[in-house]
Amino acid sequence: YLRRKGIDLSLCIAECVLETFQYFVQYFHDWAFVYVGIHGYSFREAGENVTKLFQERGLLIITTENVVGKVLFMITLNVSLMSGMVGLVMASLNKNWFSNMDATEGPVVAFFIGLIAGFTVAQMVASVIGSAANTIIVCYLEAPRQLAIYHPEHSEKLNEAWKQTCTPAVQNLHKIELFPI
């Protein structure tokens, strides 16, 4: 009997932890940050509202896919590696920079200095670009008609790009006028 109660208590605790985790994942994400910036809501309220927007549009998968973030991370890694290589080349051209280290340590240190500097700068730039891309997506989902009215050429380009890059399920949503203009 006691063993059964212990299992029930463990399951109850696990369920509570998972529900709490689900709450945080559902409402505390980059998209909520965009809503805070646009509308000035509290972070929790912004998370609820933007999640509701994506649910209404049938595009909740976008919040978890984060394609823009993945692309920007790959760019950041490439910039970091190239910066590390620049550090390596600079150390080999200027032997006296690391003269107090042995022949193998100096280039390694130069590579990592370049790598870290490149990653830092690239990550700062990528975070701005990522936030801008997320803001454009949220504004597009929230008010596609306004974009079509005030910027018809941008609206058409965005609609076309959206249809070309989305999964077949999302493309089918376009056929039933997800964003009627």
C-alpha positions in Angstrom: 0.0 0.0 0.0 2.7 2.5 0.9 4.7 1.7 -2.2 1.6 2.5 -4.3 1.2 5.9 -2.5 4.9 6.7 -3.1 4.5 6.0 -6.9 1.3 8.2 -6.9 3.2 11.0 -5.2 6.1 10.7 -7.6 3.7 10.9 -10.6 2.0 13.9 -9.1 5.3 15.7 -8.6 6.5 14.8 -12.1 3.2 16.0 -13.6 3.5 19.3 -11.6 7.0 19.9 -12.8 6.1 19.1 -16.5 3.1 21.5 -16.4 5.3 24.2 -14.9 7.9 23.6 -17.6 5.2 23.7 -20.3 3.9 27.0 -19.0 7.3 28.6 -19.2 8.0 27.2 -22.6 4.6 28.3 -23.9 4.7 31.9 -22.6 8.4 32.8 -22.2 10.1 32.9 -25.6 11.6 35.3 -28.2 8.2 36.0 -29.7 7.0 37.3 -26.4 9.9 39.7 -26.3 8.8 41.0 -29.7 5.3 41.6 -28.4 6.6 43.4 -25.4 8.5 45.8 -27.7 5.5 46.4 -30.0 2.7 46.6 -27.5 4.3 47.2 -24.2 2.6 44.2 -22.5 4.1 42.5 -19.5 6.3 39.5 -20.5 3.7 36.9 -19.4 0.8 38.7 -21.0 2.9 39.2 -24.2 3.7 35.5 -24.3 0.0 34.6 -23.9 -1.0 37.0 -26.7 1.6 36.1 -29.2 1.0 32.3 -28.6 -2.7 33.0 -29.1 -1.9 34.8 -32.4 0.2 31.9 -33.7 -2.5 29.4 -32.6 -5.2 31.5 -34.4 -3.2 31.5 -37.6 -2.4 27.8 -37.2 1.3 28.5 -37.2 2.3 27.6 -33.7 5.1 25.4 -35.2 7.0 28.7 -36.1 7.6 29.3 -32.4 9.5 26.1 -32.1 11.1 25.8 -35.5 13.2 29.0 -35.2 14.6 28.7 -38.7 16.0 32.3 -38.6 17.8 31.6 -35.4 19.4 28.4 -36.8 20.6 30.2 -39.9 22.0 33.1 -37.9 23.7 30.6 -35.6 25.4 28.9 -38.6 26.5 32.3 -39.9 27.8 33.2 -36.4 29.8 29.9 -36.4 31.3 30.6 -39.8 32.2 34.2 -38.8 33.8 32.8 -35.6 35.9 30.3 -37.5 37.0 32.8 -40.1 38.0 35.2 -37.3 40.0 32.5 -35.7 41.7 31.8 -39.0 42.5 35.5 -39.3 44.0 35.4 -35.8 46.1 32.4 -36.8 47.3 34.2 -39.9 48.1 37.3 -38.0 50.1 35.3 -35.4 52.1 33.6 -38.1 52.9 36.9 -39.8 53.9 38.6 -36.6 56.0 36.0 -34.7 56.9 38.5 -32.0 53.3 38.8 -30.7 53.6 35.4 -28.9 57.3 35.2 -28.6 57.1 34.2 -24.9 55.1 31.0 -25.8 56.4 28.0 -27.7 55.8 27.6 -31.4 52.5 25.7 -31.0 50.9 27.6 -28.2 51.1 31.0 -29.9 49.0 30.2 -32.9 46.5 28.3 -30.8 46.0 31.2 -28.5 45.7 33.6 -31.5 43.1 31.3 -33.1 41.0 31.2 -30.0 41.3 35.0 -29.4 40.0 35.5 -33.0 37.3 32.9 -32.5 36.0 34.4 -29.3 36.1 38.0 -30.7 34.4 36.9 -33.9 31.7 35.0 -32.1 31.0 37.9 -29.8 30.7 40.4 -32.6 28.7 38.1 -34.9 26.4 37.1 -32.1 25.6 40.7 -31.3 24.8 41.4 -34.9 22.8 38.2 -35.3 20.7 38.9 -32.3 19.6 42.3 -33.8 18.9 40.6 -37.2 17.0 37.8 -35.5 14.9 40.3 -33.5 14.1 42.3 -36.6 13.1 39.1 -38.5 10.9 38.0 -35.6 9.3 41.4 -35.5 8.5 41.4 -39.2 6.9 37.9 -38.9 4.8 39.0 -35.9 3.7 42.2 -37.6 2.9 40.3 -40.8 0.8 37.7 -38.9 -0.9 40.4 -36.8 -1.8 42.9 -39.6 -1.3 41.6 -43.1 -4.0 43.9 -44.5 -2.1 47.0 -43.3 1.0 45.8 -45.0 -0.9 45.2 -48.2 -2.5 48.6 -48.1 0.6 50.7 -47.2 3.3 48.6 -48.9 1.7 46.4 -51.6 5.0 45.5 -53.2 6.5 44.3 -49.9 3.3 42.5 -49.1 3.3 40.7 -52.4 7.0 39.7 -52.0 6.4 38.5 -48.4 3.3 36.5 -49.4 5.2 34.8 -52.2 8.2 34.0 -50.1 5.9 32.8 -47.3 4.2 30.4 -49.7 7.5 29.1 -51.1 9.2 28.4 -47.8 6.4 27.1 -45.7 5.6 23.5 -45.2 2.7 22.0 -47.3 0.4 22.2 -44.3 1.0 26.0 -44.1 0.7 26.3 -47.9 -2.7 24.7 -47.7 -3.7 27.3 -45.1 -2.9 30.0 -47.7 -5.4 28.3 -50.1 -8.1 29.0 -47.6 -6.9 32.6 -47.3 -5.0 32.7 -44.1 -4.2 36.3 -44.8 -7.2 37.7 -46.7 -6.4 41.0 -48.3 
